[in-house]
Amino acid sequence: MTVVMASTNWDPALSGLLGALEESKQNLPSSEEEFGFLSGLLQSKELHALVKVHNKIIDNGKDEKFHPILSSSMQIALEVLDVILPRVNLSEDCKELFILLQKPHLQGLLCAHDAVAQKDYFPRLPEIPLEVDEDEETIKIVQLVKSNEPLTGAQSAEPIVGATIKTDEETGKIVIARVMHGGAADRSGLIHVGDEVVEVNNINVEGKTPNDVLKILQASEGTITFKLVPAEGRLGLRESKVRVRAHFDYFAFSDPYIPCKEAGLDFRKGDILHIVSQDDAYWWQARKEGDRDMRAGLIPSRALQERRILHERANTKTSKEDLELSGGVGGCVSVCYPVPGLPPLTTCSVSPPKLPPCQSRTKKILYSAAEREDFDREEVATYEEVAKLYPRPGLARPIVLIGASGVGRNELRRRLIATDPEKYRTPVPYTSRPPRPGEVNGKEYFFVTRDQLEDDINAGKLLEYGEYKGNLYGTSGESVQSIVNAGYVCILNPHYQALRMLRTPQLKPFIIFIKPPAFEFFKETRNSAHARSTFDENNSRGFTDEEFAEIIHSSDRIEFMYSHLFDETIINADLSAAFERLVSAVIRVETDPLWVPTSWVQ
């Protein structure tokens, strides 16, 4: 058999390889099927196109004419997603492009392109050392224009035009301790961690303290000139792309152990932070998402904050009947205290304070022994790595309503489903009790035997289950997934302990916490509406004061244990207003890109 190439424009090397293969066919220990596969591959248009691209890159590389057109293709892709999102349901082309730009392989390709375009390579090679006399040190002169960046701080670490300095413990010399991302020092590219400061504005700083250098800087006007001895083996700053959701409040000026208060970044629980550097084990550099031009600030690292929270929990006063939690139920993690046993974070200008009582508003909650056990074993929530999840046409995220019994979740769910029964669905639960007169299997419940339900529980098929008056009840994970796969919006109001089974990359739920108002307002509004007690099996009476207090107590406990899993909190003070907020949240889930755990978009 003679093989003839289909095009004379195909690569001659591949053509020669194909000819050699034909000539050696009789001598090769291969079957006709194997030969046919290899022959077809060598003649394929795809392979020849790849070889052409390869040769073109090599040729252009030799002439040093091949350069990337841009280095931000991933950012452009995200901007395109935002632009075409409102048109997804109006144009099939927009819908196809919308789905294509979210493909992991395409996004990986764009990220790789940007890394190459920015020459963001690893490992980094050390710079070629300058040739100097043996008895002389390499000196670099750096001039920076004095800006409004912070110039005050702790004695051992003063921010200087976007950097901090300290006294080296071994040599006693003034050295650069940290370069803040986005600051003047970082933007100059000339000041690096470990550089020794020899002079500032022609003033020798040998034997001086960081405070002495600070005074020189404060007295300077216009340009500041530094004479520095470069650090050995330095590496340039590489900005991380990690985004996290904060699960605690932080205020730098309340933290006695931050290296420099003025360099700190304040944030609130729920804020999205861009972590630009995790080089320091105790202090990360971050900026709030969206503040692209802002200088990065210092925040406690995950490890440091976890140690602080554990320390605070260990020092929380307990008794057999009550557990007092400072700053509301979540603890006063906005005020940062030293943690015994931690290595020294920095030398402070103030003595380490004793652990004072938290200055935030204190709320006392009575816990049973079982509740205290929940408190003790609860995970420590500090930061959660997140990424943006774009709405998926035809695959809606389930809406999960979490809250204490009696807070109004069932009524909110009922109203939401009533707005569009063809859009919103809720799974039918399973039970081992026999059907009552008028009940239809598959409508109110799926009626199964106790043995079958116990088998499903042991097999992990139920998202939640419980026993009431000797009968088992439960919700199947498969029934939830089937509602999602059918294109409906699944509405759930499970027990809070089911959250960890629901909050998975497969379901990607949007979790809304329904919270009661303060006691007096709660009592007034429910009595005015003639609300019936959910603690009474027949719903024949109103709520008692003890039941109102129990709802608030249970709600506080749920919020303390699971608030880091909530996407939104709605206070059900007025039912109509709470319902409007619920509808608004559901629409936002369907239309807007939202932050979710990173594993959900990988």
N, C-alpha and C positions, 0 to 999 in steps of 0.2 A: 504494500500500500504506500502510495506516495502522497505526502502531505503538502498541500499548496496553501500558502498564507493568503488570507482574504484581502489584504491591503498591502501595497508596497510601502506605505508610510509607517508600518509597524517597526518596532525597535529591532535593529539587525542582530543584536546580541541574543534576544529571545528567538529570533528566526534561526540563528545558528544552533542554538541549544535544541530547538525542535528538530532540526535536520540531523544533529548528532544522535538524538534519541531514536529517530527512525532507523538510522544506520545500525545502531546497536541493539535493535529490538530483539533480534534472534539470539543474542548473547546474554540478554538480561533475564534473571530468574523472576519474571513477573507474569501475571495472567493478562489476558486480553482486557479484562475489566480495569485492572490497575493501569495498564498502558493507555487505555482510552481516557481514563480520568486525567492522567498527567498530560496527555496530548491536548485534551480539551482545555485544561487550565492554561497551558502555554499559548494557546490560540485565542483565549478569551479577551474581549475588548477591555474588560475591567482591569486585568493585569497589565496590559499594555498602556492603559491610561495612567495607572499608578507609576509605572516605570518612566513615562514621559514627565510626570510631575516631579519625580525624584531627580531626573537628569536636569530639569529646568532649575530646580533649587540649587543643585550642585554647581551648575554653570554660573548662575547669578551670584552664588556665594563666592566664587573665585574672583568675580569682578567687583565684589563688595557693593553691589547695587540692590541687593534684596533686603528690604526693610519692611517691618509691619506698618500698615497704614494707621492703625490705632492700637491702644493698649487697654481699652476699657469696653471690650465687646460684651462682657457679661453684664455690666451696668447698663449698656444700651439695650440689651435683651430684656432686662427688668423694666426699663422705661417703656419699651414697646408693649410689654404685658399690661402695664397700667393704662396705656393709650387705647389698646384694642379691647380691654375688658368690657366697656359699655356696649361694644358692638358684637359681642360673641353670639348673642341670640338673634342678631339681625343679618349676619353674613356667614355662610358656610366657610368661606375662605378665612375669615377672622377666627372662626372657631378652630379650624384646622391648624392655623398658625399658633393660636393660643395654646393648644395641646402640645404641638411640636416643640415650642420654646420651653416647655416644662419637662421635657424628656431628660432623665438623668445623664444619658450619654451625650446629648447635645450640650447641656450645661457643663459637663466635665470637659468637653472639647473647648468650649469658650474660655473656661477657667485656665486650661493648659495654654491656650493661645495668649491670654493676658500675662501669664507668668513668664512665658518666653519673651513677649514683647517688652515687658518691664525688666527683663534680665534678672528675674527673681529666682536665681539658681541656688541649689544646695548640693554639696557643701560649698562654702565660700572659701576662696583661696586667700591666704594672707597677702597683704600688700608688699611690694618689693621694697626692702629697707633702703633708706638713704645712705649714701657713702659719707661717713664723717670720720674725723680724726679719732683715734682710740681714746684720747683724754677729754674729748668734748661730747656733750649731749646734743641730740637733735632738738631744736627749739622751733616752735611754730608761733607765729603772731596772728591772732584772730581779732578782727574788729567787728563789733556788733553795735547796731543802733539801739540805744536804750528805749525800751517800750514801757507799757503800763503793766507788764507782767509782775507778779508778786515779788516783793523784796524783803519780806519779814518772815520769821518762822522760828523754829526751835534752835537752840544754841549750836547743835551739832550738824544741822542740815539746813542751809539757807538757800532758797531758790534764787538763782541768778539768771535773768533773762531766759527762763525756761529750763533751768538745770538746778541741781542741788549740789552743795559742796559739804565736805566733812573733813575732819582731821584724821589722817591715817593712824591707826593705833600703833603700828610698828615703827614708822618713820617720823611721825609727828608733822608731816607735811600736809598742806591743803590739797585735796584731790577732788575731782568731779565724782560725785556719788551716784547721780542719776541724771539722765537727759530726758526731759518730758517731750513726748511725741507731740508734734505740731507747734512747739515753742520755737523761739528765735534760735536757740542753740541747735535744735534738731534741723530746722530749715537751712541753717548755714552749712550743715554737713561737716563742720570743722572741729566741733567739740565732742569728745567721747568720754564714756565712763572710764575712770582710771587715770585720765590726764592729770598731771601735776600742775597746779597753778603756781607760777613763779612770780609774776608781776601782774598788777591791775593798774592800768593808766600810769605806767612807769613807776609804780610804788612797789617795792619788794615786800612780799607777804611772808617771808621766812620768819618763823617764830610767832606769827599772828594767829588769832583764833578766827573761826567763821564769822563771829560777830564783828571783828575788826574789818574783815573783808566787806561785810554788809555795809558798814559805815562808809567805806570808800565808794561803794556802788551808789549809795544814796546821795552822796555828795557829787556824783558825776553828772554831767550834762551832755546830751547828744551822743557821740560815739564813745563806746567803752572798748579799750584795747586790753586784750589778755595775752600774756606770754606764757606758753604752756610747754611742758615736756610730754610728748605723746606717750600714751600707754602702750605696753607691748601686747601684741596679739589681739588687738581690738577688732571688733566686728561692727558693721553698720547696723542701724536700727531697722528691723523688719516689722512692719505693722501687721498685727494679726487681724483676721477677718471674723473672729468669733463674736457673736451677739448672745447676750444672756438677758433673762428676765430676773430682776431683783425680787427677792422674797422677804426683804426687811427694809426699814428706813435707816438711812445713814446721814449723819451730820458731822463733818470734819472737825468743827470747832468744839464739839462735845467729846472728841476722842483724844485723851491725853497722850496716846502712844503713837499717833501718826507722825512720821518724820518731819512734816511741815504742814501745819494747818492750812496755810494759804494755798498750798498746792493740792488740797483735797477736793474731791468732787462730791457734792451733796446729791442724794437721790431719794426717791420714795419707793415704797413697795409697789411693784407692778411696772416700774420704769424699765424700758429696754436700753441696755448699755452696750456700747461697742467696746469690747476689751481689745485694746491695741497692743498691750504688752503684758506678758506673764513671766518676765524674766526674774522678777523678785519673788521669793517664796512667800513673803508676807504682804507685799503691797503691789497690787496690779495698777496699771495705767488704763484709764477708760475715758470715754466721752459719751454723752447721751446720744442715742440714735437720732439722726437728723441734724445734729450740730456738727456739720462736716468741717467747718473752719475753726472750731473751738479747740484751744489747747487742751490736751488730755490732762486729767486730774488723777490723784491717787485715791484708791479705794482698797479696803481690806480684801485679801485673797480669800478664796473659798476655804482653804485650810485654817486660816486665822479666824475667820468668822465662825466656823463650826466649833473651834475650840472655845471661843468666847460664849457662844450660846450654851454649849455643854457646861461650861463653868457656871453660867448664870442659873441654869436649871439645878445644878448640884447645890447651889447656895440658896435656892428658893425654900423658904420656911414651909414645912409641912407638919400636919398633925393628923390624927385619926379621922377628924371630921371635916377639915377644910384645907384648901390649897390656895394660897394667895399668889396670884400672878401679876407682876407689875406691868404697867403700860397697857392695860387691856389684857386679853387672854394670851396674846402672843408673846409676852415678855418684852422687856425694855431693851431691844437689841439696837435701838437708835443711839444709845449711849454706850460707848465702847470702853471696857475696863481691861486691865492687864490680866493675863491668864497665867496662874502659877504653873511652872514647869515648862513654859515656852522658852526657847532660846531668846537672848536679848534681841529686840527688834531694832533698837537704835538707842543711843544715849540721849536722854531727854534733858531739857533745861529745868524740869521740875521733878521732884521726887515722886516715885511711883505712889499714887494715892491708895489708901485703903478702899476696899469696896464699899462705897456709900450706898444708902438706900436709893432706889431709882426715883428720879424726880418727876417722872411722868405720872399722870393720873392713875390711881390704883383701883382695881376692881376685884372684889372678893367673890369667889365662886365656890360653892360647896361641892365636893366630889366624893363619890363612893369609892370603896377600895378598888373596884373594877375600873373606874374612870381614872384613878391615879396610875393604874397599871398601863392604861392607854397612853397617858402623859409620859410615862417613863420610857416606853418603847417607841414613841413617835420619832420619825426620821427628822434629821436636822436639815431644814430647807434654807439655803442661802442664795445660790444662783442656779438657774436652769438654762442650758444652752438652747437657743431657739433659732428658727428660720421662718421666712414668710411662706405661708401656704395659700395658694390662689384657689378660688372657687373652682370646683370640678363639675362641668356640665353633666347632668344626669346622675351625679353621685353626691348627694347632699350629706352634710355632716349631721349626725344625730344631735338633738338638743336634750341635754340632761338637766333636770331640775332637782337640786339638792336642798334639803332643809329639814328642820325638825317637824315632827308630826303636829298638825294643827296650825302651821304657819300659813297655809293657803296654797300649797303647790298643786293639789288636785283641782282646785277651782281655776287656777291659771292655765293648767294643762287643758281642762275641759273647754275653756273659752278659746284657746288658741286653735284647737282641733276644729271647733265649731265654725271658725272663720273660713275654713276650706277643708272639708273632710276628704276630698279627693287628693289633697296634697300632704296633709299631716296624718300620720298613722301612729298607733301605739301597739306594742306587741301584746298578744293574748297570753296571760300567765297560765301556768300549770298548777293543778291541785290534786291531792289524793282524796279529797272529800267527795262524796257522791253528789250528783247534780240535784238541785232543788227543783220543785215544780216550775215549769216555764223556762228553765235554763237550757240553752242549746250548746252542745259540745263544739268548741272552736269559736264561740262568740263571746260569752262571758269568761269562760275558762276552757282549757283543755283538761278533760277529766281522765286521769290515769291512775293506776294502782300505786300504792305506797312503795312496793318493791321496785317498780319501774322508776319512780321518781328518785328513790334512794340510789339506784344504779346510776342515774344521770348525774346526781350530785357527786358521787364517788368518781365518776369519769370526768368531772370538771366541765360539764356541758351547761351548767346553770350560772348565770351572772350573779344572781342573788337567790337566796332561799331562806325559809324560816318555817316555824311550826306555830300554829294557832289552834287552840282547843283540840289538840290531838291530830290535826291534819297538816300536811306539808303543803307549802306554796312556793313557787319559784318562777323565774323568768329565764327563758332559754336564750343563750347567745346566738344560736342559729336563727331564731325568729327575728332578732334584731338585725342581723346581717342580711336576711332575706328582704326585709323592708327597705334597707338601704340599697341593695342591689336592684330592687324593682323601681327605683327612682323616687321613692317617697321620702319625706322628711320624718324621721323617726323621733317621737317625743317620749322621753322616759322620765319617771320620777322615782328612782330606786332608793333603797336604803343607802346611807352614806358609805357603808362598808363595801359596797359594790364598786366604788369609784375606781379602785386600782385595777379591777378586772375590765372595766369599761374603757379606761383611758389607755388605749393601745393604738399603735400605728395603723392597724387594720380598720378600726372604727373612726378614729380621729374625732371624738365628740367635742362639742362646745358645752362647757359646764357652767351653769348659772346657779348661784347660791341665793336662795330666797330667805331673807332675814327679817325677823320681826322688829318693829320699832320699840322705843322705850316703853316700860311697863304701863305708865299712866295713859299714854296715847294708844297703846295696843288695846288696853282694856276699854277705853272710850269708843274707839272706832268699831271694835267687834260687837260691843253691846248695842251701839247705835244701829248696826246692820242686822241685829238679831241673829248673829252667827251661832250655829249649833255646835256643841262640844264634840270633838272627834274622839274624846276619851270615853264618851257614852256610846255604847254599842248601838243604841236605837236613835241616837241624835235627837233626843227628846228635850234637851235642856241647853242653856247657855254655858259658857266657860266659867269656872270658878277662879278666884284670885290665885289659888295654888296651881291651877292648870296653866294660867298665863305665865306664872313664874317658872313653871317647869318647861314650857316652850322656849322661853328666853334662855334658861339655863342650858337646855339641850342644844340650842342654836349656837351659843357661845362655845360650847365644847366642840361641836362639829367644825366651827370656824377655826378654832385653835389647831385642831388636828389636820384639817384638810384645806385650809385657805390657799396654800401654795398650788393647789390643783384647780382653783376656780378661774374661769375666764372673765366672769362678770358677777357682780353682787347687786341684787335688787332688794331694796327695803320695802316690804309689803305693808306700808302704813295705810295707804289708800288703794283699794283694789283696782280701780279704774286707772290710776296713774301707774301702778305697778304693771298692769297689763300692757299699757302703751309702751313702757320701757322694754317689756318682754318682746313685743312685736318688733320694735326697733332693733333689738339685738338679733333676732332671728333674720331679719332682712339684711343686716350687716354681714352675718355669716354667709348668706347666699351670694352677696355681691362684692364684698371687699376682701383683699388679701389680708390675712391675720397672722400674728406670730404664734407658732406652735413649737413643740419640742423638735429638735433637729432631726431625730430619728424618723419623724413622720413624713419628711420630704425627701429622704434618701432612697 
